[in-house]
Amino acid sequence: MKTDSDIVHKFYRDMLLIRRFEEKCVEMYSREKIRGFLHLYIGEEAIGVGVMHALAPDDAVLATYREHGQALARGVHPNRIMAEMYGKLEGCSRGRGGSMHIFDAEKRFYGGSAIVAGALPVAVGMALADKMMKRNRVTVCFFGDGAAAEGEFHESLNLAALWHLPILFICENNLYAMGTAIEFSHSETNLAKKASCYRIESHQVDGMDVEAVAEASESAVEKIRDGAGPIFLECLTYRFRAHSMFDAELYRSKSEVDEWKKRDPLLVLQQRYPSINIEKYEHEITITIDEALNFAENGTLEPRDDLTKFVYTQGGVQ
């Protein structure tokens, strides 16, 4: 992929927005403005940004509960995401989903799933619908290495291959399924090799390099649109923060984390393109995040009388 200056700068800005947005979420969580669970994408930004670069507005995206980064990269407005974090009615899921269930139908971002591997069979269904309706769309499904140990992983890849579905599988392999290192949960740690057993074209990609991810994603999406069937990309990455805000992080050493931070996706791009105006983007993003916080702080809580709306019961829809 030949990367022009505008694209490089957009890559950097998008990754920096994710980083600073999530750092602010940590602050707000510590102040109890954000409640519930919070899983951070810090360190993995290159994957979401690189993959989204390859997609068209009509393509569908499904993700895990670590999905703020993909949502921001997809173009879901920071105001609506922050309001969702705060549980406000103006949030992208009316404040009902919180951090783990970011959703935006307009952006065809079909959200986070709190169930490990839960998005995989849904992606198969969406891609099957597109194929049956003869729509030239791609469904992208993000999941972690932990999902590859679940039955849904094997069932979904098998069906996608059998039915020749237009799916791009993105495995974000950060080496730890919660607190379990991959070598303790997978007898074969090369997850791309596992996917290839289903006769799916599979590749490993440097998930810390946004240009490498974008190039691999562009190539995969083009092939899928041309009728190649499903493609699997294993993006090798690392989360710099704990699994969640409740994680004591006793399963890995600080030196290991520090070593991976030398491959920080932002740092990699800065070093490759010294012309990037870091101060400019820091300033712009500070304003964006301040606006998102103000929007969330001044948002409204859903009226108590509305709490039974959209809830299914035996008697029907309330």
N, C-alpha and C positions, 0 to 999 in steps of 0.2 A: 504494500500500500504506500503510495506517495502521499505524504502528509504535508499539506500546505500550512502556512503560518497561522491562518485563521482557525483551522481545525485544532492545531496544537494548543493554541491559547484557549480555545473552548474546552478541550480536554482538561487543561489545568484548572480553569475556573470551575468547571463542574465538579471535579474531585475536591477542590478546596471548599466549595459550598457544602458538600457532604460532610467533610471533616469538621468544619466550623459549626455547622448545624448540629451535629451530634455532640460536639463538645459542649455546646450550649444546652442541649438536652440533659447532659450529665449534671450540669449546674442546676437546672430547674428541677431535676429529680431529687437532688440533694436538698433542695429547698421545699420539697414535697408539693411542688406545683404539678409535677407529672407523677402519676401513681401506677401501680401494677408492675408489669414486666418491662424491661428495656434491654434490648440486644443491639449492640453497636456494630457498625460496618467499618469502623476505623481500621485502616490497613488494607482493606479489600476494595477500595473505591475504584481502582482501575478496571475491575471486571464489569461492574454495573455501567460505568461510563463508556467503556469500549464496546460492549454489546449493544447498548441503546443507539450508538452511532450508526450501527448497521441496519436498524429497523425502519420500517415505514409506519406512518400513523395508524394504518389499518391492522398492523400486526398486534397480536395479543401477548401479554406478559403475565406470568404467574411467578410467585416468589415464596420465600420462607418467612418466618417471623423476624428475620434480620433484614428488613426490606426498605428501611428509610432511604438508603443509598440508591437502590434501583428506582424508587418512586421519584426522588428528586431528579435523577438522571433522565427519567422518562418524561419529565416536565410537569409532574404534579406540583401545584403551587406550594411553596414553603409555608405560606399563611395557613392553608387548609391542613397541611400535615401537622403543623404545630398546634393548631386548634384541636385536631384529633387527639394529639398527645395530652392535651389539657382536658379532654372529655367534653368539649364544647360542641354545641349544635352546628356551628359553622365548619366543623371538621369534615374531612372527606368521607367519613363514615358516620356522620351526624354525632360524633363523639362516642359512639357505641363500641367501636372496635379497639381504639387506643393504638398503642405502638405496634402491636402484633398483627393488626388487620387494616393496613392502609389500602384503600380501594378508590379507583377513579375510572368510571365507565367511559367517560369522555376520552381519556387517554388510553383506553383499553388496557388499563392496569388492574388486573383482577386479583390483586392483593396478596397479602401475606397469609400464611396458614400456620396455625399454632400446632398442627400435627406434622411431625417429621415425615417427609415424603408425601404429605397429603396433596400437594399440588400436582404430582406426577400423573395420577389417573385422570384428574380434571383436565390437564393439558392434552391427554390422549383424546378425551371426549370432544374438546374444542377443535382440535385439529381434524378429527374425523368429520365433524359437522362441516368444517370449511371444505374438506375434500368432497363430501357428498353434495354440497351446494355449489361446487366448482368455483370457489372463491380463491383467488391467488394470494393467500395470506400465509404468514408463518406464525406459529405459536412458539414462544420461547418460555422454557421452564427452568428457573433457577432452583438449585437445591444443594445441600452440603454433602460432605463425605459420609456423615452419619446416615443419610437417607439411603446410601448405597448398600446398607446392611439390612434394609427393610424389604419385605416381600413386594410392596408396591413398585419398587425400583425395577425388579426383574419382570414383573407382570407388565408394567407399562412399556419398558423397552421392547419386550417380546411382541406386544400388540402393535406398537408403532412400526416395528420392522415388518411384521406380517401384513399389515394394512398399508404400508408404504406412506406413512403420514408426514405431513409437512411440519415437523417439530425440530427445533434446535434445543437440545438438552445442554444446559450449562451447569456443570458440577463445580461448585466453589469449594475446592479441597483445601481447607485451612489446617489440616492435620489433626484436628481434635473434634470429636463428636461430643460436645459439652466438655467433659473432663477426661475423656478416654482417647489416648493417642491411637492413631490409625493402625499401627502395627499390632495393637492388642484387640482390634475388632475386625480386621480384614486379613485373611490369609494371603490374599493378593492385593497389595497396596497400590498397584497401578490400576486405577479405576477405569481408565480409557481402555485398557486391555479387557476388563470385564465387559464393557459395553460392546466391544468388537465381537465378542462371542455371539452376539445376536445379529451379526452381519450388518452392523451399523458402522458407517465411517466414523472413526474416533481419533481424536488427537489430544495430546497434552500441550498446554499453553502456559507461558509465564504470566501468571495472574497478577504480578506486581508491575507489569509493563503495559500501560494503557494502549500503546500503539500495537503491540503484539496481539492483544486481545481484540482490538478493533479490526486488525487485518484478518485474523482467523475468523472472526464473526462475519465480516463482509463476504469472505469467500464461502463460508457455510451457507449464509442466507441466500446468496446468489444461486448456489447449487440446489438448495431446497426449492426455490421458486421455479427452477428449471426442471423440477420433477425428480430430484435425486433421492427423495425420501428423507428419513430422519438423520441427523448428524449429532454427534456427541463431542463436546469440548470439555476436557478436564482442566480447569484453570487452577494452577498451583499457587496458593496464596497463604496468608497468615493474618489472623486478627491480632491487633496490638493490645486490645483490651480483653478483659475477662469475658467468659461466655455471656454473662448477664450481670446486672448490678448486684445480684445476690451471690455471685460466684466468688469464693475465697481464693481461687486460682492456686491451689496447692499442687497441681499436677505438672507444672512446668517451671523452669528456672528463669530468673530475671535476665541472666546472661543470654539465654536462648531468645527471649523477646528482643533484647537489645541488638543481637546479631541480625535478626530479621528486620529491625528498624533501619538498618543500613540500606535496605532495599525498598524503603518507603516509596510508593508510587509517585508521590509529589516530588520527592527528592530525585528520583530517577529522571523525571521529565525536566526538572530544573537544571540538572547537570547536563542533560543532552541539549537543552535549548536555553542558554544563559540569557537570551534576550527577553524571556518572559518577565513581564512587569509585575512582580509579586506584590508590591505595595499597592498598586492600582486595584488588583483583585481583592486584596485583603480589605481595602476601604469599601469597595462596592458590596462585598459580601457582609461586612459588618452592618451596613445599612439595611440590606435584605433581611438579615436575621433579626435586627431590632424591630423592623416592621412586622415580621412574623410573630414575635413575642407580644408586641402591642396588640396585634389582631387577636391573638389567643387570650390575652389577659382581659380584653374587653368583649370577648365572646359571651354567648349566653348558654346557660345550662338548659337542657331539654325540659319542658314543663312536665310535672309529675303525671298529668292527665294523658300525656302522649306516650308514656313508657310502655303501654301495651300495643302500640302500633307496630306493624311489621312482625308481630309474633304469631307463630302458628300454634293453634290449639286443636283439640278434637272437634271443637265447634266451628272451626274455620279460621279465617284470618281476622284478627282484632284490628 
